[in-house]
């Protein structure tokens, strides 16, 4: 779940700094690289994958006030499942932005 939380913080900071949600991981990787001194994240091997090596799905909010989602499909990489194969979802919204900056500055 660690990567989901890292992505959530980065998505929220991107939203606050750019006034829009990132369209996909390429925008988010470039932004994260700018925060880390120019070392751009490689979306094929860094935080955009879950513990099983599968890409974490990113869904920005469709309308103002609705949450966006990050989803890991679990160890079986298929929707649903139980135990370690269960999906893991993290939601985010504009209400989470202040919390994200506090979390980033505490690192």
HELIX and SHEET records of a PDB file:
HELIX    1   1 UNK A    2  UNK A   18  1                                  17    
HELIX    2   2 UNK A   25  UNK A   35  1                                  11    
HELIX    3   3 UNK A   83  UNK A   85  5                                   3    
HELIX    4   4 UNK A   94  UNK A   96  5                                   3    
HELIX    5   5 UNK A   97  UNK A  105  1                                   9    
SHEET    1   A 3 UNK A  57  UNK A  59  0                                        
SHEET    2   A 3 UNK A  68  UNK A  72 -1                                        
SHEET    3   A 3 UNK A  88  UNK A  92 -1                                        
END                                                                             
